[in-house]
Amino acid sequence: MVVPVLLLLLGGITLDLWSAASVRARLAAVADDAAAAGATALDDAALRDGDPRLDPSRARERALRAVDAHHERTGIDDVQVTATDTRVGVSITGTAELHLLRMIGTQDIELTVTGHAAPDVRGRP
């Protein structure tokens, strides 16, 4: 009687942790893609002056639009974007639902991932 219960518990832990890892990977993909999109928002005037840097407000807007347009955006609870003239950071929070472990009272797992990107201006005039 003890062995089947232990196997069920072990299977539940494995299934739920695999589910959490999958959610984390999906959230990380969205955060990385959004940060990369934000890092394309160069300040045009600074670029013309030979000083390539980001326009933080445009970078933030592009990153948020990228999250909204991403095909993996379901399950996102919160998005925070920080942008400076050198880099963009996107933090995304989501929830991994537990299935079998919920039977023993464990709550769902909240996950937060962060993606960062900076414009690549090497070799530019």
Salt bridges, closest charged atoms under 4 A:
ASP33 OD2 - HIS70 NE2 2.72
ASP44 OD2 - ARG58 NH1 3.86
ASP51 OD2 - ARG53 NH1 2.44
GLU61 OE2 - ARG65 NH2 3.21
GLU72 OE1 - ARG26 NE 3.90
GLU72 OE2 - HIS71 NE2 3.76
ASP108 OD1 - ARG102 NH2 2.69
ASP120 OD1 - ARG122 NE 2.77
